[in-house]
Amino acid sequence: MKKKFKIKIRIANRVYLYLRVSSGEQVSDGYGLDSQLRACQEFCAKRGWVIVEVFSDPGKSGWIDVERPGFLRMMATLRKDRNANLVFYDYSRFARDSEK
């Protein structure tokens, strides 16, 4: 017998942001933390979302074997707070090779 799952759809107006740069070159190319923060703030403001907390990992690679303290804190927070959105500037900021 197939199990039926109940799906709860929540509309959350609370968000967490995740920002990351891995090199000084990215900062000069417009991917700096300040640029990412402004773009994410604008994105959230247009939707009426409230930013609860900003997590960041400056100077950290997105490869899976690199420890990113901000990312780990963000994941722990999201496990506890399931009624929020996560916003990040680009998939490449979230994790390396995540588009494949």
Residue, then its C-alpha position, 0 to 999 in steps of 0.5 A: m500500500k502506497k503511503k500518502f503524505k500531507i503537504k503543508i504549504r507555508i507562505a513565509n515572509r521571513v528570510y535568511l541571507y547567505l553571502r560568500v566570496s572566495s577571492g579578492e578577484q570576485v570582489s572587484d568583479g562585482y560579486g563582493l559581499d556588499s554587492q551581494l547584500r544590496a542585491c539580496q536586500e532589494f530582492c527581499a524588499k520588493r517582496g515584503w520579506v523581512i531579513v532575520e539574519v545574514f550569514s556569510d563566508p568571506g574568502k571561503s571556497g564553495w567546494i564541499d570539502v572546505e569548511r564554511p562556518g557561516f554555511l554551517r550556522m545557517m544550515a543549523t538555523l534552518r533546521k530549527d526554523r522551517n518557516a523561513n526562506l533562504v535567499f542567496y545572490d547566485y547558486s555559485r555563492f551557495a555551493r560550487d558546481s551546484e548547477k550541474 
